[in-house]
Each structure stands twice: as structure tokens, then as C-alpha cells.
Amino acid sequence: MPTPSGPTPGTASSPTQQAIASAEARSAHNYHPLPVVVSSADGAWMTDVEGRRYLDMLAGYSALNFGHGNRRLIDAAKAQLERVTLTSRAFHHDRFAAFCEQLGDLCGMEMVLPMNTGAEAVETAVKTARKWGYRVKGVPDGEARIVVASDNFHGRTTTIVSFSTDPEARADFGPYTPGFDIVPYGDATALEAALSDRTVAVLLEPIQGEAGVLVPPDGYLRRVRELTRERGVLFVADEIQSGLGRTGRTFACEHEGVVPDMYVLGKALGGGVVPVSAVVSSAEVLGVHKPGEHGSTFGGNPLACAVALEVIAMLRTGEFQGYAAELGDHLHRELGLLVGRGGVREVRGRGLWAGVDVDPALGTGREISERLMERGVLVKDTHGSTIRLAPPLVVSKEDLDWGLDRLREVLAEG
């Protein structure tokens, strides 16, 4: 079984420290990365500049669902690189129609609007919902409202942080975009009370990732679907982190048998190779867009479509979803044994995705992440003493158990 090896990272004047110092001198400090400098990766493992190997238990916030250097995805990218990588949407290209058709079929929907990043896709969903509200629902111009949930994370553009409740994401970026009503996540009664004749959409994460992998109460998504149908409101599901196999289903909404009006997709759609995102919906909804009203030079480019088509083909088999469900059950059983007696206060999540609340007496989430890094496991903290576990869907049970053993060691340290 692969195990970490190589010199201890971060020693004085080491390649790690030199690389970190150089990066911090010349880049904006908008992230606080762990002190590791990755130089190569394969499957569920990464290697740093000093030859030390680490088990990746974050998978690029679900962008790497299919692992690092997935051969099918790399081959698809290489083949397309030799042909054409960009045309802009000023011209058609020969991968675009297949991408739209096959992604639409995967989602059970009619139309696709491709973008690049997740935040761009959320912005596209917001613009689409508003335009639909004016053109189809008949909301007076400039009065459309969208209901969102507290503790959400949909990106970091100016409009998106306008409805964030996270001070770090929101502070000092005003003035903020109006038109959003924030209700507690998981509270269907509060959501119902917030709906009005000006509401055009409800925008939710089926599972809130950045908030600590928060799973809503059973029946919540079904009630949201009922309310939005009754009130003529679009249900927009942000499945950027939760979708494409992560939770053991193609989409997290499937756990409640719910189909939204609009999927917002990203991260894993690009296979960790290129940024690919998309809004997928009906012809009635996406049909409100006319030429020149919204677009992206790189959105739906040939290279992105080639990689995404391979991702879609891999998901169509159900293999990755089934594996994530099976190994996810094992992950949650093992983590559950730590609750109350192993330094863990609570575990949440579905499939190969877990939020682990560590007893603050053992350290902050950052401190726990650093201790795991020293043992060859890479995770990331969020909100105090919470860490997120989201290994690639290609991780072996043996490697996953090895990583969980390292977590037990860290928790046992006290």
C-alpha cells in the first residue's frame, strides 16, 4: 500500500519553504493554504517538491471526483489539444452539440448554457431566473426576488456575496446587489413565508459544502419542490460540489427523489483538467435568452466539451455513483464510531463526503488539518473546528482506511 515517504516538509531553507516564501511575496493573500507544495499527483495521491506523498482527502472541493491524472480524461484532453481548443461562441464547433445533448440527457433536461467556473454558472442562473420572471411569470421589471439560504456558499462574485451570511466572504465588498431574501437553511416554514408574487426562484445547495457538509432535514427538499411548484417559482439546485457522483447519486437531489427546475453544475464536470460549468434546464426557462444578452468567450469551448463529454460517459455507467455510495457507507460507519468518544462531536454528509466537527479542546480545524498533513493526509478546515473529508471517488478502501487511521492518531493525541 502507498505510504508517505521523503524528508520532513518545511525545514529551514527547504524547497517547500522557498516555494511558499516566493508565492507569498508575489501573490495576493486571498487563500491560506496548508504549508505543502505539490509537484505531481496520481489517483488519490499527491507528491510534494521534496518527494513526500500525501493522501488527498479533499479532491479539489469535488473538482477531482475522478482522481488526479485520470487516464480517460487526460487522453480526451490530449486528443482535443491536437485538433482545436477554442473557437469562441462566434462559430460552431464539432463537440458542442454532443456536449449539450449528453449533459441535458444526464440531467433529464432540454437545454444547456455552458460557462467556465461555478460562480459564473450561479451568476448565469440568477440572470436566467430574473429574465424568466419578467418574460414568463410577469413580474414587474426590476422587482424580481430570489430566496436563498443562510450559510450558503455559491461563489465570490459581487452579486453572490451580496446574499452571503459569511462575514469573511461579504465584508468590505459593498454596495451589495439587492433582490435576495435569506431564510434559515433547512427551514421549509420560513422559506414558505418568504415567497411572494415577486419571487422568481429559490436557490439552494442540496447539501451545504462550505458550511461544513450540512445535510438538510429529511423531506426538506421535497417540500421546497412542492412549494415552488405551487407558487410558480423556479427551484434552482446548486450541485457544483454535491453533484456528479459525490454523494453516491448523480445528483444529491436524487436522495429525496426531487428534480429541480434548474441544475447549476461545475467542478467535477471539468474532471480536474479544465474549468467547465453549466446551467441545465428546460427550453421554457433557458429559452428566454437571446443572442447578445449573455455569454462567455471560453464557455463551451472545444477542449472543455471534450473533457466534459468523457466525464458524462463515465457517469452514465453508474460505476462511480455506486462506488461512492458503498465506500461512503463505510466512511460514515467508521467516523460514527468516533462520535462522543473519539474526539468527534458530530459527523454529517452523504457518500464520500463528510463534515467532521472535532472537539475544540483538541484544536481548531486548521490545527487538525496541519497535524494530518504532517502524517501524510490532506484535508481542509471550515468554520472553527470542522474539517471536510472528500476523497476522490477512485480512492481504494485500503487507502481510505489508512487515512482514517491517521485521523484517529491525531484525535488520540489530545
Order of alpha helices (4+ residues) and beta strands (2+ residues): alpha-beta-beta-beta-alpha-alpha-alpha-beta-alpha-beta-alpha-alpha-beta-alpha-beta-alpha-beta-beta-beta-alpha-alpha-alpha-beta-beta-alpha-beta-beta-beta-alpha
